[in-house]
């Protein structure tokens, strides 16, 4: 059976938890961690009531169950179970509270690139966006003979930079970015 891993947290930064509890049941917050297959669970149980937490997968199968007798903040790693919608059910003496949380995992880097010519002839602005995982992006510029006139890289989520090709001869130049298996190219022309 697949094991659900948990860790106690002191502080979870960068996550938005929206309280969605029933009026009678125990109160808790649950939120998916961006770009990970993890869920943070927080429960204020100052009274020390014995609460039962059940986590159910997309089919309704209980994949984790535990008793909680104090206030907690925990991180549950569901990477072995996969992406999807999980149901967190907290059972107390006053009722049951249920919340659903969608675990998306890492966003796929589907880059968007744009190259535009600046006001000065031969000055080109390259921008790419949506490198959410901050993977290495290789940037190359090739002349019409296929010779590389620039090579560099970036790991920025969004990238903006001017490239000065004013000293290059007239002709076509192809800007290419490569991130994993994704390759995007755009050709521009310098005419004098």
N, C-alpha and C positions, 0 to 999 in steps of 0.2 A: 504494500500500500504506500502511496506517495505521502511524504511527511511534510507538514506545514511548519515552517520555521518562524519563530517569533523572537523578538528582542525587546527589552524594556527601553523606553525612550525617556529622556529628560525634556528634550525640546525637539520639535519637528518643524523646521523652517521651510517656507516655500510651498506650503500646502494649504488649500482652502477646505475647511470642514464646515458643512452647513448642518445645523442641528435640525433633525427631522424626526422627532420622537412623538410617540403617542402621549396623550394627557395622563394616562394611568400607569403606563409601564415605566421601567427604569430608563433613565436618560443617558444617551451616549452619542458620540459623534464618530463618523467613519468617513474616510476620504482616500481615494487612490493617489499614490505618489506619481507625479508627472515623470514620464520617460522611464518608468520602472514597473515591474510586475510585483508591486508591494502595496499594502493597504495599511493606513494608520487607524488605530482604534483607540478612543479615549472615553473613559467612563468615570464620572464622579460618584463614588460610592462611600461617602464620608461616614455613613451609618454602619458600614461593615456588613451589610446584608449579603447573604449567600445568593449570588446571581449565577445563572447558567448562560454561558455564551455558546451559541451554535453558529458555525459558518457553513453555509451550503453552497454547492457549486451550481452551474447552470441547469443541471438535471434535478436539483432539489436534494441531492445526496449530501449528508452531513460529512464534511471533510475535516472538521476540527470541532472539538467540544471541550470546554473547561469550566471550572467553577471560579468565580471572582468574588473575593471577600474584602476588597479594599479599592481605593481609587487607583486607576491604572492608565497608562498610555503605552500602547504596544504597537510594534511594527510586525505585520504578518507578510511573509514572503510567499507569494502564490506562483512563483515562476515555474515550479514543477507541475503545477496544475494548469497553467496557461492563461491566456487572455480570456475575458468574458465578464459576465455580470455575476457577482456573488451576493448572497443574502446573509446579512448579519442579524441574528435573532438573539435578543437578550431577555431572559425570563427571570422575573422577580415575583415576590409575594403579591404585588399589586397588578400584575399583568405581564404582557409580552409586548416588546417593542421590536419592530423589524425595519431595517434599512437596506436598500440595494446600493451597490457600488460597482461601477464599471471599471475594469482594469484593462487599460489599452496597451500597456507596455511601451517600448520605445517607438517614437514616431519615426517613420521611414524618412530618410533624407531625400526628399523630392525637391531638388534645388530648382530655383528659377534664376536665370541669368539674363542680363541686359547690358549691351555695349552701345554707348552713344558718343558721337563726336562732340567735343567741347567747342567753345567759341574760337579757340586758336586752332588753325589747321594742323592736323597730325596729333592733337591731344585727344585721347579717348578715355571715357569713363566706363569702367567695368564695375558692375554691381551684381552680387548674387545674394539670394535670400533663402531662408528656411533650412539651414544646416542645424536642425534641432539637436542632434546628437553630438554636434561639434566635432565631427570627424575631419580627418585631414582632407583638404581640397587642394589638388594640384592645379596650378594655373600656368598655361603655356600660350605663347603667341608665335604663330608660324607665318613666314612670308609665302608668296605664291610658288616658290620653288620647294616648299616643304621644310625649309630650314628654320630651326627654332631661334627666335630673336629674344625671347624672354622665357624664363622658367622660375617659378616660385611656388609657395604653398601658404595655406592659411587654415586655421582651425576655428575661425570666428563663425558665429551663428549667422550673422549678416556681414557682408564685406563691401566696401566702397573704396575705389582707388582710381586715380588718373594715371594713365600710361602715356608717356611722351614718345611718339613715333615720328616726330617732325624731322628727325635726322635720317630716317629710313627713306629709301627710294620710293617713287610712285609705284602703286600696285595694290594687290589684295592682301589682306592680313587676316588670319583666322585666330580668334580668341577661343581657347578650349579650356573648360574646367572638367576635372575628373574627381569623382567622389565614390569610392568603392567601384561598383559596376556601372554607375551612371556617368555618362559623358555628354556634355552640352557644348556645342560650338556655334559661333556666330562670326560671319565674315564681314569685314569692313573694307572700304577702298580709300586709298590716299591718292588723290589726283593733284598734280601741280600744273 
